Every structure is written in C-alpha cells, then in structure tokens.
Amino acid sequence: MSNIVAKDSTPTRLEGKFKAIVVCWFLGLGSLVAWNSMLTISDYYYALFPTYHPSRVLTLVYQPFANVTMLILALYESKLNTRKRNIGGYILFTASTFGLIVLDLATHGAGGIGPYLGICALVACFGIADAFVQGGVMGDLSFMCPEFIQSFLAGLAASGALTSGLRLLTKLIFDKHHNGLRDGTLFFLAISTMLEFVCIFLYAYIFPKLPIVKHYRAKAASQGSKTVAADLAAAGIQTGDVEPEERLSNTELLRQNWDYILDIYLIYVFTLSIFPGFIFENTGAHHQLGAWYPLVLMALYNVWDLISRYIPLIECLKLENRIGLMVSVLCRYLLIPAFYFAGKYADQGWMMLLTSFMGLTNGYLTVCVLTAAPKGYKGPEQNALGNLLVVFQLAGIFSGVALDWLWDL
C-alpha cells in the first residue's frame, strides 16, 4: 500500500479527470432516478388512487425522512464513513425501487389504502437513501474540483429528463395495450432499478481508484479528514495517523455562508411549491393534451433544468457575485402570480413557457451556488459545508411541498 501524499502536493497531470466527471454524472443520475421515477409515474398512481393526491402526499411523505436523516448525518459528518454511507444509500435506492415492482405484482395493481401505505413506506426509504447519498456525495465532491460538483448536479437533472423521456416513451408504446399503463410503469421501474444498481458498482469500484480522486481524498486526509479513510483504503492508500488541523465549526461555516444557505433554500421553496403538485392538479383545462399534459410539462421542466446546469461551464455566463445570486433567486418569486393566472386563464403555450423558464433558472442557480460556496476552505470544512448546503436544500424542498397545498385554497 502506498503512503498518503503530502498535503500541499498537486497532481502534475490530472489523470482520470474526464472519467471522474462521467462517473459523477452517473452518480447524480442514480441519486434522483428513484424519486423522479415516482414523480413521472404519478399518472399511474392517480389512476389507482384518484382521491389520495399521490403527487402531493408522496412528496410530503418523502421529505420529513430525507430532512431528519440529513440533519442527523450533517451533525456527525466528520465521524462518518463516507464510503459505507454512500454505498448503503445506493443499495437502499435499488432495493426500494425494486420493492415498488414487487408490491405492484403482489397486489396485482390494485388500489386501496393497503397498497397505498406500502408505497408510502417505500417512498420514506427513498427519503432516507436520498439523505445518505446526496449529502455524502456532495460533501465528498466539495473538496475536489468544481467540475465534479457540476457534473453530479447535471446528473441529478438528467435523472429527471431521462425519466420523463422514458415515461413518455413507455406511455406511447403501452398506451393502446390492455393494462398498458401498468405494464409501462413496471417496465419503467425495472430500468430505474438497473440504473441504481450500476451506481453501486461505479462508486464502490471505479470512482475511488481514479488517480485524481485519490489525490483529492489524500489531500483531504492530510488536512485531518477522517471521512475518506475507507475510500482511500479501497484505492490502496494507507492514511496512517495524521494530526488533524484546526477547522471552522458548523456554526462558523453557517455564519460565513448565510447567503449561499438562503439562496439554496429559496431556490427549492419556489420550485417545489409548483413542481410537481401544481403541475398535476392546478394547470386548468385550457389545453388539448389530455392525460399527456402534466407529463409534457414535467418533461419540459426536466430538460431545461438539465440544459441550464451546463451553462456555468461557460466562464463568462457563470454567476459568482453573491449579491447577484441573491437578487436572481428572489426575482424568481415574481413568477408566482404568472403561474396562478396561467393555470386559471391562459392556454397551454404560456404554461409550457413558464415551466421551461422555471427549470432553466432552477438548474443554473443551483450549480452557481453549490460550486461557489466551498471555494477557499480546507477539505474537512468543504465536506461539512457541502452537507450543510444539502440540509437547507432539502429543507427548501420540504417547505415548498408544504406550501404547494396553498394552491387549493
């Protein structure tokens, strides 16, 4: 086994950087494909449970488990084994998605309160797995290069675009079949399960052995990080005993980054107050797409969310000014009356335009905030800050989901 690298060393060549970016993209894809699968098969669950408000209730079930788990993990992140945390999260994602298939087959696609509670239980598992993976991977990537964070975030958005595309495809293929809606849903969930299983393999065996990843993890370990020891051991690097450097506390990190924290919170309060509940239940009847309408709106949101996450790669288009970020985030709230009137009175073109713009701004601002915040800190501090940002991202999602119910008043 090789020894840990010196804390100030930098790689003369960034071997494996492109491979690492690709792996990060797939890890992001696997982090949200389970939840986006739930959102995009909402048409099936509305057919089974028409009076239970599936898109809103399942989102509301998901969030408390994700938020509470993430808060606990963030408090103890410096003592956790990141390797076990992330691999465990991907395994739970895979098992829970497969559980949806088993549950549907066991109940023969029946409605009723029993199967609905079973689905809620599996959705709670998604929330726990999300807290394990998103916080763990974001913390891990925060002390690496910003391109890794951007790629991971693009993968998160790609999961939405991919699941929307697959859902439209399976609906088109199976729409005319007997039990076509159910068959398409099961086929769709099977693909999602396989994608999540691939992420277990990528994180456990491919990612830790890339030279650039080993460099950044060894550097973090030399600065006192204990969370990377298992991943370095898997790559053949022995960390040994390293005197931990003094680091900022979580409270100090929150105080220094309160605007980034507020940015990420407000971004997701706005987005989740509209998506997906409003999209499925409050978009009115001023369209000619029937049951396809919410699926098309979700696909538009997800595609533009994905595209916008690559815009910050163009240096002149990347927004890093802290005041500029805050103003941009707050300006999105001017769209709330526009969504209200579009849902009440406007035709489908206006709603498609607004939904696309929401996706565009969501992805762009998310990448700008999460890549800018960790700069200038030591490895253990960047790991902690990455976890804290995910805590407030999930808190924003939960707040948005709760506020989404106000559209029915």
TORKOL-4160 file (C-alpha; in steps of 0.2 Angstrom, whole numbers, padded with zeros to 4 digits, m for minus):
409
<pt num="1" X="0000" Y="0000" Z="0000"/>
<pt num="2" X="0006" Y="0017" Z="m0004"/>
<pt num="3" X="0008" Y="0031" Z="0009"/>
<pt num="4" X="m0003" Y="0047" Z="0009"/>
<pt num="5" X="0003" Y="0061" Z="m0002"/>
<pt num="6" X="0009" Y="0077" Z="0006"/>
<pt num="7" X="m0004" Y="0090" Z="0010"/>
<pt num="8" X="0002" Y="0103" Z="m0002"/>
<pt num="9" X="0006" Y="0092" Z="m0017"/>
<pt num="10" X="m0004" Y="0094" Z="m0033"/>
<pt num="11" X="m0005" Y="0082" Z="m0047"/>
<pt num="12" X="0007" Y="0086" Z="m0062"/>
<pt num="13" X="m0007" Y="0078" Z="m0073"/>
<pt num="14" X="m0025" Y="0077" Z="m0069"/>
<pt num="15" X="m0026" Y="0058" Z="m0074"/>
<pt num="16" X="m0044" Y="0052" Z="m0074"/>
<pt num="17" X="m0052" Y="0069" Z="m0074"/>
<pt num="18" X="m0064" Y="0065" Z="m0088"/>
<pt num="19" X="m0068" Y="0048" Z="m0082"/>
<pt num="20" X="m0072" Y="0055" Z="m0065"/>
<pt num="21" X="m0083" Y="0068" Z="m0072"/>
<pt num="22" X="m0093" Y="0054" Z="m0081"/>
<pt num="23" X="m0094" Y="0044" Z="m0066"/>
<pt num="24" X="m0100" Y="0059" Z="m0056"/>
<pt num="25" X="m0114" Y="0062" Z="m0069"/>
<pt num="26" X="m0120" Y="0044" Z="m0067"/>
<pt num="27" X="m0119" Y="0045" Z="m0048"/>
<pt num="28" X="m0130" Y="0061" Z="m0049"/>
<pt num="29" X="m0142" Y="0051" Z="m0061"/>
<pt num="30" X="m0143" Y="0037" Z="m0048"/>
<pt num="31" X="m0146" Y="0049" Z="m0034"/>
<pt num="32" X="m0163" Y="0055" Z="m0040"/>
<pt num="33" X="m0169" Y="0042" Z="m0053"/>
<pt num="34" X="m0179" Y="0033" Z="m0039"/>
<pt num="35" X="m0188" Y="0049" Z="m0034"/>
<pt num="36" X="m0190" Y="0056" Z="m0052"/>
<pt num="37" X="m0197" Y="0039" Z="m0056"/>
<pt num="38" X="m0211" Y="0041" Z="m0043"/>
<pt num="39" X="m0215" Y="0058" Z="m0050"/>
<pt num="40" X="m0216" Y="0053" Z="m0068"/>
<pt num="41" X="m0227" Y="0038" Z="m0064"/>
<pt num="42" X="m0239" Y="0049" Z="m0055"/>
<pt num="43" X="m0252" Y="0047" Z="m0069"/>
<pt num="44" X="m0252" Y="0028" Z="m0065"/>
<pt num="45" X="m0255" Y="0031" Z="m0046"/>
<pt num="46" X="m0268" Y="0044" Z="m0050"/>
<pt num="47" X="m0277" Y="0030" Z="m0059"/>
<pt num="48" X="m0276" Y="0019" Z="m0044"/>
<pt num="49" X="m0278" Y="0031" Z="m0030"/>
<pt num="50" X="m0288" Y="0046" Z="m0038"/>
<pt num="51" X="m0294" Y="0053" Z="m0021"/>
<pt num="52" X="m0277" Y="0052" Z="m0012"/>
<pt num="53" X="m0267" Y="0066" Z="m0021"/>
<pt num="54" X="m0252" Y="0055" Z="m0024"/>
<pt num="55" X="m0240" Y="0068" Z="m0031"/>
<pt num="56" X="m0243" Y="0079" Z="m0016"/>
<pt num="57" X="m0244" Y="0066" Z="m0002"/>
<pt num="58" X="m0230" Y="0055" Z="m0008"/>
<pt num="59" X="m0219" Y="0071" Z="m0009"/>
<pt num="60" X="m0224" Y="0076" Z="0008"/>
<pt num="61" X="m0220" Y="0058" Z="0015"/>
<pt num="62" X="m0203" Y="0058" Z="0007"/>
<pt num="63" X="m0197" Y="0075" Z="0013"/>
<pt num="64" X="m0198" Y="0073" Z="0033"/>
<pt num="65" X="m0187" Y="0057" Z="0032"/>
<pt num="66" X="m0175" Y="0065" Z="0020"/>
<pt num="67" X="m0174" Y="0081" Z="0031"/>
<pt num="68" X="m0172" Y="0072" Z="0048"/>
<pt num="69" X="m0160" Y="0060" Z="0041"/>
<pt num="70" X="m0149" Y="0073" Z="0033"/>
<pt num="71" X="m0149" Y="0084" Z="0048"/>
<pt num="72" X="m0143" Y="0070" Z="0059"/>
<pt num="73" X="m0129" Y="0065" Z="0046"/>
<pt num="74" X="m0124" Y="0083" Z="0044"/>
<pt num="75" X="m0121" Y="0085" Z="0063"/>
<pt num="76" X="m0110" Y="0069" Z="0063"/>
<pt num="77" X="m0102" Y="0070" Z="0046"/>
<pt num="78" X="m0084" Y="0072" Z="0052"/>
<pt num="79" X="m0086" Y="0055" Z="0061"/>
<pt num="80" X="m0095" Y="0045" Z="0047"/>
<pt num="81" X="m0088" Y="0033" Z="0035"/>
<pt num="82" X="m0092" Y="0041" Z="0018"/>
<pt num="83" X="m0089" Y="0025" Z="0008"/>
<pt num="84" X="m0102" Y="0015" Z="0019"/>
<pt num="85" X="m0114" Y="0030" Z="0019"/>
<pt num="86" X="m0115" Y="0032" Z="0000"/>
<pt num="87" X="m0114" Y="0013" Z="m0005"/>
<pt num="88" X="m0128" Y="0010" Z="0008"/>
<pt num="89" X="m0138" Y="0024" Z="0001"/>
<pt num="90" X="m0137" Y="0017" Z="m0017"/>
<pt num="91" X="m0141" Y="0000" Z="m0011"/>
<pt num="92" X="m0157" Y="0007" Z="m0002"/>
<pt num="93" X="m0162" Y="0016" Z="m0018"/>
<pt num="94" X="m0160" Y="0000" Z="m0028"/>
<pt num="95" X="m0170" Y="m0011" Z="m0015"/>
<pt num="96" X="m0184" Y="0002" Z="m0013"/>
<pt num="97" X="m0187" Y="0004" Z="m0032"/>
<pt num="98" X="m0187" Y="m0015" Z="m0034"/>
<pt num="99" X="m0199" Y="m0015" Z="m0019"/>
<pt num="100" X="m0212" Y="m0005" Z="m0029"/>
<pt num="101" X="m0211" Y="m0018" Z="m0043"/>
<pt num="102" X="m0214" Y="m0032" Z="m0031"/>
<pt num="103" X="m0228" Y="m0023" Z="m0022"/>
<pt num="104" X="m0237" Y="m0020" Z="m0038"/>
<pt num="105" X="m0235" Y="m0038" Z="m0044"/>
<pt num="106" X="m0241" Y="m0044" Z="m0027"/>
<pt num="107" X="m0256" Y="m0034" Z="m0026"/>
<pt num="108" X="m0260" Y="m0036" Z="m0045"/>
<pt num="109" X="m0260" Y="m0017" Z="m0047"/>
<pt num="110" X="m0275" Y="m0015" Z="m0035"/>
<pt num="111" X="m0279" Y="0002" Z="m0027"/>
<pt num="112" X="m0285" Y="0004" Z="m0009"/>
<pt num="113" X="m0277" Y="0010" Z="0007"/>
<pt num="114" X="m0266" Y="m0005" Z="0010"/>
<pt num="115" X="m0255" Y="m0004" Z="m0006"/>
<pt num="116" X="m0255" Y="0015" Z="m0004"/>
<pt num="117" X="m0247" Y="0014" Z="0013"/>
<pt num="118" X="m0235" Y="0001" Z="0006"/>
<pt num="119" X="m0230" Y="0014" Z="m0007"/>
<pt num="120" X="m0228" Y="0027" Z="0006"/>
<pt num="121" X="m0217" Y="0016" Z="0016"/>
<pt num="122" X="m0205" Y="0013" Z="0001"/>
<pt num="123" X="m0206" Y="0032" Z="m0003"/>
<pt num="124" X="m0200" Y="0035" Z="0015"/>
<pt num="125" X="m0185" Y="0024" Z="0011"/>
<pt num="126" X="m0181" Y="0034" Z="m0004"/>
<pt num="127" X="m0180" Y="0049" Z="0008"/>
<pt num="128" X="m0168" Y="0041" Z="0019"/>
<pt num="129" X="m0157" Y="0035" Z="0004"/>
<pt num="130" X="m0158" Y="0052" Z="m0003"/>
<pt num="131" X="m0150" Y="0060" Z="0013"/>
<pt num="132" X="m0137" Y="0047" Z="0013"/>
<pt num="133" X="m0132" Y="0049" Z="m0005"/>
<pt num="134" X="m0134" Y="0067" Z="m0009"/>
<pt num="135" X="m0126" Y="0074" Z="0007"/>
<pt num="136" X="m0112" Y="0061" Z="0006"/>
<pt num="137" X="m0108" Y="0063" Z="m0012"/>
<pt num="138" X="m0109" Y="0082" Z="m0011"/>
<pt num="139" X="m0098" Y="0083" Z="0004"/>
<pt num="140" X="m0086" Y="0071" Z="m0005"/>
<pt num="141" X="m0085" Y="0081" Z="m0021"/>
<pt num="142" X="m0084" Y="0098" Z="m0012"/>
<pt num="143" X="m0066" Y="0096" Z="m0008"/>
<pt num="144" X="m0062" Y="0091" Z="m0026"/>
<pt num="145" X="m0064" Y="0101" Z="m0042"/>
<pt num="146" X="m0080" Y="0111" Z="m0046"/>
<pt num="147" X="m0082" Y="0102" Z="m0062"/>
<pt num="148" X="m0086" Y="0086" Z="m0052"/>
<pt num="149" X="m0100" Y="0095" Z="m0042"/>
<pt num="150" X="m0107" Y="0102" Z="m0059"/>
<pt num="151" X="m0107" Y="0085" Z="m0067"/>
<pt num="152" X="m0115" Y="0077" Z="m0051"/>
<pt num="153" X="m0128" Y="0091" Z="m0052"/>
<pt num="154" X="m0131" Y="0089" Z="m0070"/>
<pt num="155" X="m0133" Y="0070" Z="m0067"/>
<pt num="156" X="m0147" Y="0074" Z="m0054"/>
<pt num="157" X="m0156" Y="0085" Z="m0068"/>
<pt num="158" X="m0153" Y="0071" Z="m0081"/>
<pt num="159" X="m0162" Y="0059" Z="m0070"/>
<pt num="160" X="m0177" Y="0070" Z="m0072"/>
<pt num="161" X="m0175" Y="0072" Z="m0091"/>
<pt num="162" X="m0172" Y="0054" Z="m0093"/>
<pt num="163" X="m0186" Y="0048" Z="m0083"/>
<pt num="164" X="m0198" Y="0060" Z="m0091"/>
<pt num="165" X="m0192" Y="0054" Z="m0108"/>
<pt num="166" X="m0193" Y="0036" Z="m0104"/>
<pt num="167" X="m0211" Y="0038" Z="m0096"/>
<pt num="168" X="m0217" Y="0047" Z="m0112"/>
<pt num="169" X="m0209" Y="0033" Z="m0122"/>
<pt num="170" X="m0217" Y="0019" Z="m0112"/>
<pt num="171" X="m0234" Y="0028" Z="m0112"/>
<pt num="172" X="m0233" Y="0029" Z="m0131"/>
<pt num="173" X="m0228" Y="0010" Z="m0133"/>
<pt num="174" X="m0240" Y="0003" Z="m0120"/>
<pt num="175" X="m0255" Y="0016" Z="m0121"/>
<pt num="176" X="m0265" Y="0005" Z="m0133"/>
<pt num="177" X="m0262" Y="m0011" Z="m0124"/>
<pt num="178" X="m0273" Y="m0020" Z="m0111"/>
<pt num="179" X="m0266" Y="m0014" Z="m0094"/>
<pt num="180" X="m0254" Y="m0003" Z="m0104"/>
<pt num="181" X="m0252" Y="0010" Z="m0091"/>
<pt num="182" X="m0247" Y="m0003" Z="m0078"/>
<pt num="183" X="m0236" Y="m0013" Z="m0090"/>
<pt num="184" X="m0227" Y="0003" Z="m0095"/>
<pt num="185" X="m0225" Y="0008" Z="m0077"/>
<pt num="186" X="m0217" Y="m0009" Z="m0072"/>
<pt num="187" X="m0205" Y="m0008" Z="m0087"/>
<pt num="188" X="m0200" Y="0009" Z="m0082"/>
<pt num="189" X="m0197" Y="0005" Z="m0064"/>
<pt num="190" X="m0186" Y="m0010" Z="m0070"/>
<pt num="191" X="m0175" Y="0002" Z="m0080"/>
<pt num="192" X="m0173" Y="0013" Z="m0065"/>
<pt num="193" X="m0168" Y="m0001" Z="m0053"/>
<pt num="194" X="m0155" Y="m0006" Z="m0065"/>
<pt num="195" X="m0148" Y="0011" Z="m0066"/>
<pt num="196" X="m0147" Y="0012" Z="m0047"/>
<pt num="197" X="m0138" Y="m0004" Z="m0046"/>
<pt num="198" X="m0125" Y="0002" Z="m0059"/>
<pt num="199" X="m0121" Y="0016" Z="m0047"/>
<pt num="200" X="m0117" Y="0004" Z="m0033"/>
<pt num="201" X="m0103" Y="m0003" Z="m0044"/>
<pt num="202" X="m0097" Y="0014" Z="m0050"/>
<pt num="203" X="m0095" Y="0021" Z="m0033"/>
<pt num="204" X="m0088" Y="0006" Z="m0025"/>
<pt num="205" X="m0075" Y="0000" Z="m0038"/>
<pt num="206" X="m0072" Y="0013" Z="m0051"/>
<pt num="207" X="m0073" Y="0031" Z="m0043"/>
<pt num="208" X="m0061" Y="0028" Z="m0029"/>
<pt num="209" X="m0047" Y="0021" Z="m0040"/>
<pt num="210" X="m0046" Y="0036" Z="m0052"/>
<pt num="211" X="m0029" Y="0045" Z="m0049"/>
<pt num="212" X="m0037" Y="0062" Z="m0047"/>
<pt num="213" X="m0050" Y="0056" Z="m0035"/>
<pt num="214" X="m0036" Y="0048" Z="m0025"/>
<pt num="215" X="m0026" Y="0064" Z="m0025"/>
<pt num="216" X="m0040" Y="0075" Z="m0018"/>
<pt num="217" X="m0045" Y="0062" Z="m0005"/>
<pt num="218" X="m0027" Y="0060" Z="0001"/>
<pt num="219" X="m0025" Y="0079" Z="0002"/>
<pt num="220" X="m0041" Y="0080" Z="0012"/>
<pt num="221" X="m0035" Y="0066" Z="0024"/>
<pt num="222" X="m0018" Y="0076" Z="0026"/>
<pt num="223" X="m0029" Y="0090" Z="0032"/>
<pt num="224" X="m0037" Y="0080" Z="0045"/>
<pt num="225" X="m0052" Y="0072" Z="0037"/>
<pt num="226" X="m0057" Y="0055" Z="0044"/>
<pt num="227" X="m0072" Y="0053" Z="0032"/>
<pt num="228" X="m0061" Y="0047" Z="0017"/>
<pt num="229" X="m0051" Y="0034" Z="0025"/>
<pt num="230" X="m0061" Y="0019" Z="0019"/>
<pt num="231" X="m0061" Y="0026" Z="0001"/>
<pt num="232" X="m0043" Y="0028" Z="0002"/>
<pt num="233" X="m0040" Y="0011" Z="0008"/>
<pt num="234" X="m0051" Y="0004" Z="m0006"/>
<pt num="235" X="m0039" Y="0013" Z="m0018"/>
<pt num="236" X="m0024" Y="0005" Z="m0009"/>
<pt num="237" X="m0018" Y="0021" Z="0001"/>
<pt num="238" X="m0015" Y="0020" Z="0019"/>
<pt num="239" X="m0019" Y="0036" Z="0028"/>
<pt num="240" X="m0010" Y="0032" Z="0045"/>
<pt num="241" X="m0011" Y="0044" Z="0059"/>
<pt num="242" X="m0012" Y="0062" Z="0054"/>
<pt num="243" X="m0013" Y="0076" Z="0066"/>
<pt num="244" X="m0030" Y="0085" Z="0062"/>
<pt num="245" X="m0029" Y="0103" Z="0058"/>
<pt num="246" X="m0040" Y="0116" Z="0066"/>
<pt num="247" X="m0056" Y="0119" Z="0056"/>
<pt num="248" X="m0071" Y="0130" Z="0057"/>
<pt num="249" X="m0086" Y="0124" Z="0066"/>
<pt num="250" X="m0103" Y="0121" Z="0058"/>
<pt num="251" X="m0109" Y="0137" Z="0066"/>
<pt num="252" X="m0095" Y="0147" Z="0059"/>
<pt num="253" X="m0097" Y="0140" Z="0042"/>
<pt num="254" X="m0116" Y="0144" Z="0043"/>
<pt num="255" X="m0112" Y="0162" Z="0048"/>
<pt num="256" X="m0099" Y="0164" Z="0034"/>
<pt num="257" X="m0111" Y="0157" Z="0021"/>
<pt num="258" X="m0128" Y="0163" Z="0026"/>
<pt num="259" X="m0132" Y="0170" Z="0009"/>
<pt num="260" X="m0127" Y="0154" Z="0000"/>
<pt num="261" X="m0138" Y="0144" Z="0013"/>
<pt num="262" X="m0153" Y="0156" Z="0010"/>
<pt num="263" X="m0150" Y="0155" Z="m0009"/>
<pt num="264" X="m0151" Y="0136" Z="m0010"/>
<pt num="265" X="m0166" Y="0136" Z="0002"/>
<pt num="266" X="m0176" Y="0149" Z="m0008"/>
<pt num="267" X="m0172" Y="0141" Z="m0025"/>
<pt num="268" X="m0181" Y="0125" Z="m0019"/>
<pt num="269" X="m0195" Y="0133" Z="m0009"/>
<pt num="270" X="m0201" Y="0141" Z="m0026"/>
<pt num="271" X="m0198" Y="0126" Z="m0037"/>
<pt num="272" X="m0207" Y="0113" Z="m0026"/>
<pt num="273" X="m0221" Y="0125" Z="m0022"/>
<pt num="274" X="m0226" Y="0122" Z="m0040"/>
<pt num="275" X="m0217" Y="0106" Z="m0046"/>
<pt num="276" X="m0225" Y="0093" Z="m0046"/>
<pt num="277" X="m0241" Y="0096" Z="m0037"/>
<pt num="278" X="m0247" Y="0112" Z="m0046"/>
<pt num="279" X="m0242" Y="0104" Z="m0062"/>
<pt num="280" X="m0253" Y="0089" Z="m0060"/>
<pt num="281" X="m0268" Y="0097" Z="m0051"/>
<pt num="282" X="m0269" Y="0115" Z="m0054"/>
<pt num="283" X="m0265" Y="0118" Z="m0073"/>
<pt num="284" X="m0283" Y="0120" Z="m0078"/>
<pt num="285" X="m0292" Y="0114" Z="m0093"/>
<pt num="286" X="m0286" Y="0126" Z="m0106"/>
<pt num="287" X="m0276" Y="0113" Z="m0116"/>
<pt num="288" X="m0279" Y="0099" Z="m0129"/>
<pt num="289" X="m0266" Y="0086" Z="m0122"/>
<pt num="290" X="m0277" Y="0077" Z="m0110"/>
<pt num="291" X="m0268" Y="0065" Z="m0099"/>
<pt num="292" X="m0252" Y="0069" Z="m0108"/>
<pt num="293" X="m0252" Y="0087" Z="m0102"/>
<pt num="294" X="m0243" Y="0085" Z="m0085"/>
<pt num="295" X="m0231" Y="0073" Z="m0092"/>
<pt num="296" X="m0226" Y="0085" Z="m0106"/>
<pt num="297" X="m0224" Y="0100" Z="m0093"/>
<pt num="298" X="m0213" Y="0089" Z="m0082"/>
<pt num="299" X="m0203" Y="0084" Z="m0097"/>
<pt num="300" X="m0200" Y="0102" Z="m0102"/>
<pt num="301" X="m0195" Y="0107" Z="m0084"/>
<pt num="302" X="m0183" Y="0092" Z="m0083"/>
<pt num="303" X="m0175" Y="0095" Z="m0100"/>
<pt num="304" X="m0172" Y="0114" Z="m0097"/>
<pt num="305" X="m0166" Y="0110" Z="m0079"/>
<pt num="306" X="m0153" Y="0099" Z="m0087"/>
<pt num="307" X="m0148" Y="0111" Z="m0100"/>
<pt num="308" X="m0146" Y="0125" Z="m0088"/>
<pt num="309" X="m0134" Y="0115" Z="m0077"/>
<pt num="310" X="m0121" Y="0116" Z="m0091"/>
<pt num="311" X="m0122" Y="0135" Z="m0094"/>
<pt num="312" X="m0110" Y="0139" Z="m0079"/>
<pt num="313" X="m0096" Y="0129" Z="m0088"/>
<pt num="314" X="m0095" Y="0144" Z="m0100"/>
<pt num="315" X="m0085" Y="0155" Z="m0089"/>
<pt num="316" X="m0092" Y="0172" Z="m0095"/>
<pt num="317" X="m0110" Y="0166" Z="m0091"/>
<pt num="318" X="m0106" Y="0159" Z="m0073"/>
<pt num="319" X="m0114" Y="0170" Z="m0059"/>
<pt num="320" X="m0102" Y="0170" Z="m0044"/>
<pt num="321" X="m0106" Y="0188" Z="m0037"/>
<pt num="322" X="m0115" Y="0185" Z="m0020"/>
<pt num="323" X="m0127" Y="0199" Z="m0022"/>
<pt num="324" X="m0131" Y="0195" Z="m0040"/>
<pt num="325" X="m0135" Y="0177" Z="m0034"/>
<pt num="326" X="m0147" Y="0183" Z="m0021"/>
<pt num="327" X="m0156" Y="0195" Z="m0032"/>
<pt num="328" X="m0158" Y="0182" Z="m0046"/>
<pt num="329" X="m0165" Y="0170" Z="m0033"/>
<pt num="330" X="m0178" Y="0182" Z="m0026"/>
<pt num="331" X="m0183" Y="0188" Z="m0044"/>
<pt num="332" X="m0190" Y="0170" Z="m0047"/>
<pt num="333" X="m0204" Y="0174" Z="m0035"/>
<pt num="334" X="m0211" Y="0186" Z="m0047"/>
<pt num="335" X="m0217" Y="0171" Z="m0057"/>
<pt num="336" X="m0229" Y="0165" Z="m0044"/>
<pt num="337" X="m0244" Y="0177" Z="m0050"/>
<pt num="338" X="m0239" Y="0172" Z="m0068"/>
<pt num="339" X="m0242" Y="0153" Z="m0064"/>
<pt num="340" X="m0258" Y="0157" Z="m0055"/>
<pt num="341" X="m0266" Y="0167" Z="m0069"/>
<pt num="342" X="m0259" Y="0155" Z="m0082"/>
<pt num="343" X="m0267" Y="0140" Z="m0073"/>
<pt num="344" X="m0283" Y="0149" Z="m0072"/>
<pt num="345" X="m0285" Y="0158" Z="m0089"/>
<pt num="346" X="m0270" Y="0155" Z="m0101"/>
<pt num="347" X="m0268" Y="0142" Z="m0114"/>
<pt num="348" X="m0255" Y="0128" Z="m0114"/>
<pt num="349" X="m0242" Y="0138" Z="m0123"/>
<pt num="350" X="m0240" Y="0150" Z="m0108"/>
<pt num="351" X="m0239" Y="0136" Z="m0095"/>
<pt num="352" X="m0226" Y="0127" Z="m0105"/>
<pt num="353" X="m0216" Y="0144" Z="m0107"/>
<pt num="354" X="m0217" Y="0147" Z="m0088"/>
<pt num="355" X="m0212" Y="0129" Z="m0083"/>
<pt num="356" X="m0197" Y="0129" Z="m0095"/>
<pt num="357" X="m0191" Y="0145" Z="m0088"/>
<pt num="358" X="m0193" Y="0138" Z="m0070"/>
<pt num="359" X="m0182" Y="0123" Z="m0075"/>
<pt num="360" X="m0169" Y="0134" Z="m0083"/>
<pt num="361" X="m0167" Y="0146" Z="m0068"/>
<pt num="362" X="m0168" Y="0131" Z="m0056"/>
<pt num="363" X="m0153" Y="0122" Z="m0063"/>
<pt num="364" X="m0142" Y="0137" Z="m0067"/>
<pt num="365" X="m0144" Y="0145" Z="m0050"/>
<pt num="366" X="m0141" Y="0128" Z="m0041"/>
<pt num="367" X="m0125" Y="0125" Z="m0050"/>
<pt num="368" X="m0119" Y="0143" Z="m0047"/>
<pt num="369" X="m0122" Y="0142" Z="m0028"/>
<pt num="370" X="m0116" Y="0125" Z="m0025"/>
<pt num="371" X="m0099" Y="0127" Z="m0034"/>
<pt num="372" X="m0096" Y="0144" Z="m0027"/>
<pt num="373" X="m0099" Y="0141" Z="m0009"/>
<pt num="374" X="m0085" Y="0128" Z="m0005"/>
<pt num="375" X="m0071" Y="0138" Z="m0013"/>
<pt num="376" X="m0057" Y="0144" Z="m0001"/>
<pt num="377" X="m0059" Y="0131" Z="0013"/>
<pt num="378" X="m0049" Y="0116" Z="0018"/>
<pt num="379" X="m0055" Y="0098" Z="0014"/>
<pt num="380" X="m0064" Y="0094" Z="0030"/>
<pt num="381" X="m0073" Y="0112" Z="0030"/>
<pt num="382" X="m0078" Y="0109" Z="0012"/>
<pt num="383" X="m0085" Y="0092" Z="0016"/>
<pt num="384" X="m0095" Y="0100" Z="0031"/>
<pt num="385" X="m0101" Y="0114" Z="0020"/>
<pt num="386" X="m0107" Y="0103" Z="0007"/>
<pt num="387" X="m0118" Y="0093" Z="0019"/>
<pt num="388" X="m0125" Y="0109" Z="0027"/>
<pt num="389" X="m0130" Y="0115" Z="0009"/>
<pt num="390" X="m0139" Y="0099" Z="0006"/>
<pt num="391" X="m0148" Y="0101" Z="0023"/>
<pt num="392" X="m0155" Y="0118" Z="0018"/>
<pt num="393" X="m0159" Y="0112" Z="0000"/>
<pt num="394" X="m0169" Y="0098" Z="0007"/>
<pt num="395" X="m0177" Y="0110" Z="0020"/>
<pt num="396" X="m0182" Y="0121" Z="0005"/>
<pt num="397" X="m0189" Y="0106" Z="m0004"/>
<pt num="398" X="m0200" Y="0102" Z="0011"/>
<pt num="399" X="m0206" Y="0120" Z="0013"/>
<pt num="400" X="m0210" Y="0121" Z="m0005"/>
<pt num="401" X="m0220" Y="0104" Z="m0004"/>
<pt num="402" X="m0230" Y="0111" Z="0011"/>
<pt num="403" X="m0233" Y="0127" Z="0003"/>
<pt num="404" X="m0239" Y="0119" Z="m0013"/>
<pt num="405" X="m0255" Y="0114" Z="m0004"/>
<pt num="406" X="m0260" Y="0133" Z="m0003"/>
<pt num="407" X="m0264" Y="0132" Z="m0022"/>
<pt num="408" X="m0280" Y="0123" Z="m0017"/>
<pt num="409" X="m0286" Y="0137" Z="m0006"/>
